[in-house]
Amino acid sequence: MSAERFGPHAARATAPTNAFEQGADIAKVQEWLGHANVSTTRVYDYCKTRAEDSPVFKVSY
């Protein structure tokens, strides 16, 4: 990607993608990006991390 085409949207898309590649938790990335719904965050997750696997989404009774 050329420098002329690298703008705010590309930077915002690159950050979560890199976070997922480094093993970031999807719930933390969702919170970081301010997404109300995890499905919005999944757009950036090319490894297809499952929210159900996140320790943040686990509930103990």
Protein Blocks (a to p, Z undefined) as FASTA:
>chain_A
ZZklmcfklmmmmmmmmmmmnopafklmmmmnopabfklmmmmmmnopafklpmklpccZ
Z
